[in-house]
Amino acid sequence: MRIIVAAIGRLKKGPETDLAERYAKRATQTGRALGLRPVEIIEIRESRADEAAKRMLEESIALANIIPQGAAVVLLDVTGENIDSEGIAAQISGWRAAAKPAVVFIIGGADGLSPSLRDKAQLRLSFGAATWPHQLVRAMLLEQIYRATTILTGHPYHRA
């Protein structure tokens, strides 16, 4: 199964990028034992449209176009579910058992995501009510993906 993190915007070189890359590499290494393919990060350029609604639509279309047929879709959304690490691991395990070809985690742009893309989500995931910079959200998400792989493989990294 593929694990894809699709995000609006590019991370510039810096500590957030280094941290995100470190967790993506760790998740890839640990995920091998589960039959997971390397974690893929797809960056979508921010729309340059003048109006927020048009930017949201253009970015949502670009994100929708990279979702593989039959994939589970997870949106990072401040109004989503605030589930714990074991819950994220259980979701990934369930999708793997259901033979989903991929799980796509989507980090939208500053204007949000279109309702049509939100409707495709099997899970809307929140990291709490606080507003987080996209760079940190990506690092936090990749850490949670890594943590999920360690939970599923019985690795000692995760200690509740």
Secondary structure, 3 states (H helix, E strand, C coil): CEEEEEEECCCCCCHHHHHHHHHHHHHHHHHHHHCCCCCEEEEECCCCCCCHHHHHHHHHHHHHCCCCCCCEEEEEEEEEECCCHHHHHHHHHHHHHCCCCEEEEEECECCECCHHHHCCCCEEECCCCCCCCHHHHHHHHHHHHHHHHHHHHCCCCCCC
